[in-house]
Amino acid sequence: MPFGGGRYRFTRSMVEGAPADPGVYALWEADELIYYGRASGDLVSIQFALLEHLARRAGSCTHLATHYGWEISLDPAAREAELLAEYKAAYNRLPRCNQGGG
């Protein structure tokens, strides 16, 4: 099932509106999807994970992101794996920032 989240500008004020729930998120640089990630819940919410990327404390190239989206999920690890598998099937590779571990 394709990513169903919206698409928002990747700025602090926009990320502060992201949910404090578990789920998955996507990062884009302009029109290119560059990363799929997950927020497992407990201490790491979607909002927290996005703020970490915005502050350049997570990921090797995600600081290039210009937009983001999210989906709440009860099983973020399984949903992230599904999204990555779909992307790999379509493009024969992982998103650019997932290739080196994020």
Beta strands, then each sheet from edge to edge (+ up, - down):
strand 1: 8-9
strand 2: 23-29
strand 3: 32-39
strand 4: 67-72
sheet 1: 1+ 4- 2+ 3-
end
